[in-house]
Amino acid sequence: MDDWTETMTARDRIEAVALTLREPRSVNWIKKQAEVGSWETTKSQLEYLTDAGQLTTVEIDGDTRYKIDPMRAYLDHIQELVVENTKDELRDELEEIASEIATWKREYDVDSLQELEASLGEEFPPEEVRDRRKVITYWEENKHHRQLLTNALGLYDDLSAQDYGTNSSHPQHAD
């Protein structure tokens, strides 16, 4: 494959970098990552993405940093779930999460995530503590994903009813 500087415009590279940010970054950092020569082009594209609601800014040590707008990212994720799944698939995923959590409750003899967290203070071998910490991380991820799925189901009919025209990346589901 050709070098991305040959196959993508500078603005496309800036957008590609900016929309994958995990933490707030400066214009200079994004410019370097996107392999763009012009600071002005980078700044202009970042302002465009901010005005479009895809990025937001924060001030850190007097420097403007850019990051993905968390509200936009959350809503985009819900839309993606609706577009790419049927209601039954979303329900199946919720059932899998419930099953996994029920298994952890039985396996670790707890009734909640908080109880599992509190159990870390008990005397267990290091491997057991490590396993419990992993499960805590998975449980927290499941709680977040369950909320997304629940919101997607709640908005499913409204979002599915939107007219996406002939854009095949937004299929309509017949549930």
ZIPE-V190092 format. One record per helix or strand. SS is the DSSP state (h for helix, s for strand). FROM is the first residue (numbers start at 1). LEN is the number of residues. If there is no record, write none. Layout:
<<SS/FROM/LEN> <SS/FROM/LEN>>
This chain:
<<h/4/4> <h/10/9> <s/25/1> <h/27/7> <h/39/13> <s/55/6> <s/63/6> <h/70/15> <h/87/22> <h/113/9> <h/126/35>>
